[in-house]
Amino acid sequence: MIFETLDTYGHEQVVFCHNKDAGLKAIIAIHNTVLGPALGGTRMWPYKTEADALNDVLRLSRGMTYKNAVAGLNIGGGKAVIIGDPAKDKSEALFRAFGQFVESLGGRYITAEDVGIDVNDMEYVYRETEYVTGVHQVHGGSGDPSPFTAYGTLQGLMATLNKKYGDEEVGKYSYAVQGLGHVGMEFVKLLKERGAKIFVTDINKSLVDKAVSEYGAEAVGLDEIYDVPADVYSPCALGATVNEQTLPRLKAKVICGAANNQLANTQIGDEVEKRGIVYAPDYAVNAGGVMNVSLEIDGYNRERAMRMMRTIYHNLARIYEISERDGIPTYKAADRLAEERISAIGKLKLPLGRAQPRFQGRIRGH
């Protein structure tokens, strides 16, 4: 059934990677390389079955194609998963073996950190292949992408406020921020700097305490976040928090946050639209991280990265234009923007062929 599944999702290539000695079981999925080499992170997770791992990597890699296309990047979509428990199955041999598989693809796939993987793991991958982003600054990399993702989310928020209320004054509105990880906390800090009223929740009480003491946020319970009288609901943790149970409870007229896959399903996306809530498509809003690491290909520059984050505002404005033009919900408009760009670029016959990734300014010392 694998080829039927690939027909449905439209993948170009799926690679099963196995090294018994290193304990490596991994899958690399290259969804689309029309715009350039496929870039997307590697996730390490103790999947219950191999089918679960395959489904996850196919879904995530397709999502990266759309995210990278809407972000205006000259890269395609891909993703990798390593089957294993990140708390106990990591080793140098495992990641170096994985790096060899990435290298064997000759630049068609470029990896980065994702769930369960950190910059130290990428150091081992980097020993075996150049096709890695998110490496440490000592190697000419970009380091922690969280501040860029949060700043990009702020740009998306301003475009969305402008769509709903006709202004970009962040401090005029109140926010229900769900999730205070690296990106969520950074986003709260940016909201506070602009004088906003903020409600917060997280499973980690110490993070909630920090948001209250340092940024003047108001703490609410995990389930109460859906009931607070906020103008904007900002999911910054788990996916699918906008669902059949929570949507009727939301007071917010804007949904804009950094989490992936915020809508439980397409029916919910349609219902959000019917209720007059403006949904900022998540993969357009949270593209700051991938924008940031993509700059490592040409030689990383922080000032250029910050400038690039500001294009997220214009990407969201374009999505809202398409939504209005075609009479479709914003989540469909984001997909349409991605598909239009891939189609337009795909029709170009470039006589010199596709350029290989350059990775200028990298330092290879181990």
C-alpha positions as CSV (number, residue, x, y, z in Angstrom):
1,M,0.0,0.0,0.0
2,I,3.0,2.3,0.3
3,F,3.0,3.4,-3.4
4,E,-0.8,4.2,-3.1
5,T,-0.1,6.3,-0.1
6,L,2.7,8.1,-2.0
7,D,0.3,8.8,-4.9
8,T,-2.1,10.4,-2.4
9,Y,0.6,12.6,-0.8
10,G,2.7,13.2,-3.9
11,H,6.1,12.2,-2.5
12,E,9.1,11.9,-4.8
13,Q,11.2,9.6,-2.7
14,V,11.1,7.7,0.7
15,V,14.3,6.2,2.1
16,F,14.4,3.5,4.8
17,C,17.7,3.7,6.7
18,H,18.9,0.8,8.7
19,N,22.2,0.1,10.5
20,K,22.0,-2.8,12.9
21,D,25.3,-2.1,14.7
22,A,24.3,1.5,15.4
23,G,20.7,0.6,16.3
24,L,19.5,2.9,13.6
25,K,16.0,2.6,12.1
26,A,15.0,5.8,10.3
27,I,12.9,7.1,7.4
28,I,13.7,10.1,5.2
29,A,10.8,11.4,3.2
30,I,11.4,13.8,0.3
31,H,8.1,15.3,-0.7
32,N,8.9,17.9,-3.3
33,T,12.1,19.4,-4.7
34,V,10.6,21.8,-7.4
35,L,11.7,24.9,-5.5
36,G,15.1,23.4,-4.4
37,P,16.5,20.7,-2.1
38,A,14.1,19.3,0.5
39,L,14.7,20.9,3.9
40,G,13.1,19.7,7.1
41,G,14.0,18.5,10.6
42,T,14.7,15.1,12.0
43,R,12.4,13.9,14.8
44,M,13.3,11.1,17.2
45,W,10.3,9.4,18.8
46,P,9.4,5.9,20.2
47,Y,6.8,5.1,17.6
48,K,4.6,2.2,18.6
49,T,4.7,0.8,15.0
50,E,6.7,1.3,11.9
51,A,3.5,2.3,10.1
52,D,3.0,5.1,12.7
53,A,6.6,6.4,11.9
54,L,5.9,6.2,8.2
55,N,2.6,8.1,8.4
56,D,4.2,10.8,10.6
57,V,7.2,11.4,8.2
58,L,4.9,11.5,5.2
59,R,2.5,14.0,6.8
60,L,5.3,16.2,8.2
61,S,7.4,16.3,5.0
62,R,4.4,17.3,2.9
63,G,3.7,20.1,5.5
64,M,7.3,21.3,5.0
65,T,6.7,21.7,1.2
66,Y,3.8,24.0,1.9
67,K,5.6,25.9,4.7
68,N,8.8,26.5,2.7
69,A,6.8,27.5,-0.4
70,V,4.6,30.1,1.4
71,A,7.7,31.4,3.2
72,G,9.2,32.3,-0.2
73,L,12.2,30.0,0.3
74,N,14.1,28.4,-2.6
75,I,13.8,25.0,-0.9
76,G,11.5,22.0,-1.1
77,G,9.9,19.9,1.6
78,G,11.3,16.9,3.4
79,K,11.5,15.4,6.9
80,A,13.1,12.5,8.7
81,V,12.1,10.3,11.7
82,I,14.4,8.1,13.8
83,I,12.5,5.4,15.6
84,G,13.8,5.3,19.2
85,D,13.4,6.9,22.7
86,P,15.4,10.1,22.8
87,A,15.8,9.7,26.6
88,K,17.8,6.5,26.3
89,D,18.6,5.4,22.7
90,K,20.9,8.2,21.5
91,S,24.5,7.5,20.7
92,E,27.3,9.0,18.6
93,A,27.2,5.9,16.3
94,L,23.4,6.3,15.8
95,F,23.6,9.9,14.6
96,R,26.8,9.4,12.5
97,A,25.1,6.4,10.8
98,F,22.1,8.7,10.1
99,G,24.5,11.4,8.8
100,Q,25.9,8.9,6.3
101,F,22.4,8.2,4.9
102,V,21.8,12.0,4.6
103,E,25.1,12.3,2.8
104,S,24.2,9.5,0.4
105,L,21.3,11.6,-1.0
106,G,23.8,14.1,-2.4
107,G,22.0,17.3,-1.1
108,R,18.5,16.3,-2.1
109,Y,17.6,16.4,1.6
110,I,19.0,18.8,4.2
111,T,18.2,18.0,7.8
112,A,17.9,20.0,11.1
113,E,16.7,19.6,14.7
114,D,13.1,18.6,15.5
115,V,11.3,17.0,18.4
116,G,13.7,14.8,20.5
117,I,16.8,16.1,18.8
118,D,19.2,18.9,19.9
119,V,22.2,20.8,18.6
120,N,24.6,18.3,20.2
121,D,23.0,15.4,18.3
122,M,23.4,17.4,15.1
123,E,27.1,17.8,15.8
124,Y,27.5,14.0,15.2
125,V,25.4,14.2,12.0
126,Y,27.5,17.1,10.8
127,R,30.6,15.0,11.1
128,E,29.3,12.8,8.3
129,T,27.6,15.3,6.1
130,E,27.5,18.9,5.1
131,Y,23.7,18.8,4.5
132,V,22.7,19.9,8.0
133,T,21.3,23.2,9.3
134,G,20.8,24.4,12.8
135,V,24.4,23.6,13.7
136,H,26.1,25.4,16.5
137,Q,27.3,29.0,16.0
138,V,30.9,27.8,16.5
139,H,30.5,26.1,13.1
140,G,29.0,29.2,11.5
141,G,25.4,28.0,12.2
142,S,22.4,29.9,13.5
143,G,21.9,28.3,16.9
144,D,18.6,28.4,18.7
145,P,15.8,29.3,16.3
146,S,13.2,30.1,19.0
147,P,13.6,33.9,19.1
148,F,13.2,34.0,15.3
149,T,10.1,31.8,15.4
150,A,8.6,34.1,18.1
151,Y,9.4,37.3,16.2
152,G,7.9,35.8,13.0
153,T,4.8,34.9,15.0
154,L,4.6,38.5,16.1
155,Q,4.7,39.6,12.4
156,G,2.0,37.2,11.5
157,L,-0.1,38.5,14.5
158,M,0.2,42.1,13.3
159,A,-1.0,41.2,9.8
160,T,-3.9,39.3,11.4
161,L,-4.9,42.1,13.7
162,N,-4.9,44.4,10.7
163,K,-7.2,42.0,8.8
164,K,-9.6,41.7,11.7
165,Y,-9.5,45.1,13.4
166,G,-7.8,47.4,10.9
167,D,-4.8,48.2,13.0
168,E,-1.5,46.6,14.2
169,E,-1.5,47.9,17.8
170,V,-0.5,44.7,19.6
171,G,-0.8,46.3,23.0
172,K,-4.5,47.1,22.6
173,Y,-5.5,43.5,22.7
174,S,-5.5,40.6,25.1
175,Y,-4.0,37.2,24.5
176,A,-4.5,33.6,25.7
177,V,-1.1,31.9,25.2
178,Q,-1.2,28.2,25.6
179,G,2.3,26.7,26.0
180,L,5.4,28.4,27.5
181,G,8.3,26.5,25.9
182,H,11.2,28.3,24.2
183,V,9.0,29.9,21.5
184,G,5.9,30.5,23.7
185,M,7.9,32.3,26.4
186,E,9.7,34.4,23.9
187,F,6.3,35.3,22.3
188,V,5.0,36.3,25.8
189,K,8.0,38.6,26.2
190,L,7.3,40.3,22.9
191,L,3.7,40.8,23.8
192,K,4.6,42.3,27.2
193,E,7.1,44.7,25.6
194,R,4.1,46.1,23.6
195,G,1.9,46.4,26.8
196,A,-0.5,43.6,26.1
197,K,-2.7,41.8,28.6
198,I,-1.7,38.1,28.7
199,F,-3.3,35.0,30.1
200,V,-0.9,31.9,30.2
201,T,-1.0,28.2,30.9
202,D,1.5,25.3,30.7
203,I,1.8,21.9,32.2
204,N,5.1,23.1,33.7
205,K,4.2,25.3,36.7
206,S,7.7,26.8,37.0
207,L,7.3,28.2,33.4
208,V,3.9,29.7,34.4
209,D,5.5,31.2,37.5
210,K,8.2,32.8,35.3
211,A,5.7,34.3,32.9
212,V,3.7,35.8,35.9
213,S,6.7,37.2,37.7
214,E,8.8,38.4,34.8
215,Y,6.1,39.4,32.3
216,G,3.1,40.2,34.4
217,A,1.0,37.5,32.9
218,E,-2.1,36.1,34.5
219,A,-2.0,32.3,35.1
220,V,-5.0,30.1,34.3
221,G,-5.6,26.4,34.4
222,L,-4.8,24.1,31.5
223,D,-8.4,23.7,30.5
224,E,-9.5,27.3,31.5
225,I,-7.4,28.8,28.7
226,Y,-10.3,28.3,26.3
227,D,-12.7,30.2,28.4
228,V,-10.7,33.4,29.2
229,P,-12.1,36.7,27.7
230,A,-9.1,37.2,25.3
231,D,-9.2,38.8,21.9
232,V,-6.6,36.4,20.5
233,Y,-6.0,32.7,21.2
234,S,-2.4,31.8,20.7
235,P,-1.6,28.1,20.8
236,C,2.2,27.6,21.2
237,A,2.3,23.9,22.3
238,L,0.4,20.9,21.1
239,G,-1.5,20.6,17.8
240,A,-5.3,20.1,17.3
241,T,-6.2,22.3,20.3
242,V,-8.9,24.0,18.1
243,N,-11.4,21.2,18.0
244,E,-15.1,20.3,18.4
245,Q,-14.9,20.6,22.2
246,T,-12.8,23.8,22.5
247,L,-14.0,26.0,19.6
248,P,-17.5,26.7,21.0
249,R,-15.8,27.9,24.2
250,L,-13.3,30.4,22.6
251,K,-14.2,34.1,23.1
252,A,-11.3,35.1,20.8
253,K,-11.9,36.5,17.3
254,V,-8.4,35.8,16.2
255,I,-6.4,32.5,16.3
256,C,-2.7,33.1,15.9
257,G,0.1,31.2,17.5
258,A,3.3,29.2,16.9
259,A,2.0,25.6,17.3
260,N,1.9,23.2,14.4
261,N,-1.4,21.7,13.1
262,Q,-3.6,23.9,15.3
263,L,-6.9,22.9,13.6
264,A,-8.1,19.3,14.5
265,N,-9.4,18.9,11.0
266,T,-10.7,20.7,7.9
267,Q,-14.3,20.8,9.2
268,I,-13.0,22.8,12.2
269,G,-11.3,25.2,9.8
270,D,-14.5,25.7,8.0
271,E,-16.4,26.3,11.2
272,V,-13.8,28.8,12.4
273,E,-14.5,30.8,9.2
274,K,-18.3,30.6,9.7
275,R,-17.9,32.0,13.2
276,G,-16.1,35.1,11.9
277,I,-12.8,34.1,13.6
278,V,-9.7,35.0,11.6
279,Y,-7.4,32.0,11.6
280,A,-3.7,32.7,10.8
281,P,-2.5,29.5,9.1
282,D,0.0,28.0,11.4
283,Y,2.7,27.0,8.9
284,A,2.8,30.5,7.5
285,V,3.0,32.1,11.0
286,N,5.7,29.8,12.5
287,A,8.0,29.7,9.5
288,G,10.6,31.9,11.3
289,G,12.6,28.8,12.4
290,V,13.0,27.3,9.0
291,M,13.6,30.7,7.4
292,N,16.4,31.2,9.9
293,V,18.2,27.8,9.4
294,S,17.8,28.1,5.6
295,L,20.1,31.1,5.6
296,E,23.0,28.7,6.6
297,I,23.0,27.4,3.1
298,D,24.3,30.7,1.7
299,G,26.3,31.8,4.8
300,Y,24.4,32.8,8.0
301,N,23.7,36.4,8.8
302,R,21.6,37.4,11.8
303,E,20.6,40.8,10.4
304,R,19.4,39.2,7.2
305,A,17.5,36.6,9.3
306,M,15.6,39.4,11.2
307,R,14.8,41.1,7.9
308,M,13.5,37.8,6.5
309,M,11.1,37.3,9.5
310,R,9.3,40.5,8.6
311,T,8.3,39.0,5.2
312,I,5.9,36.8,7.3
313,Y,3.6,39.9,7.6
314,H,3.4,40.1,3.9
315,N,2.8,36.4,3.4
316,L,-0.1,36.5,5.8
317,A,-1.6,39.6,4.1
318,R,-1.3,37.7,0.7
319,I,-3.1,34.7,2.2
320,Y,-6.0,36.9,3.4
321,E,-6.2,38.5,0.0
322,I,-6.5,35.0,-1.6
323,S,-9.1,34.0,1.0
324,E,-11.2,37.0,0.0
325,R,-10.6,36.7,-3.7
326,D,-11.6,33.1,-3.9
327,G,-14.2,33.0,-1.1
328,I,-12.3,30.2,0.8
329,P,-11.2,29.8,4.4
330,T,-7.7,31.0,5.3
331,Y,-6.3,27.5,5.8
332,K,-7.2,26.7,2.2
333,A,-5.9,30.0,1.0
334,A,-2.5,29.2,2.5
335,D,-2.4,25.9,0.6
336,R,-3.4,27.7,-2.6
337,L,-0.6,30.3,-2.2
338,A,1.9,27.4,-1.8
339,E,0.6,25.5,-4.8
340,E,0.5,28.6,-7.0
341,R,4.2,29.3,-6.3
342,I,5.3,25.7,-6.8
343,S,3.4,25.5,-10.1
344,A,4.8,28.9,-11.4
345,I,8.4,28.0,-10.5
346,G,7.9,24.5,-11.8
347,K,7.1,25.8,-15.2
348,L,10.4,27.7,-15.5
349,K,12.9,25.8,-17.6
350,L,16.2,26.8,-16.0
351,P,19.0,26.0,-18.6
352,L,21.7,25.7,-16.0
353,G,19.9,23.1,-13.9
354,R,19.3,23.3,-10.1
355,A,22.1,24.8,-8.0
356,Q,23.5,22.6,-5.3
357,P,23.4,23.9,-1.7
358,R,26.6,25.9,-1.0
359,F,26.9,26.1,2.8
360,Q,29.4,29.0,2.8
361,G,31.0,30.2,5.9
362,R,30.9,26.8,7.6
363,I,33.7,25.6,9.9
364,R,34.3,21.9,9.8
365,G,36.6,21.4,12.9
366,H,35.4,18.6,15.3
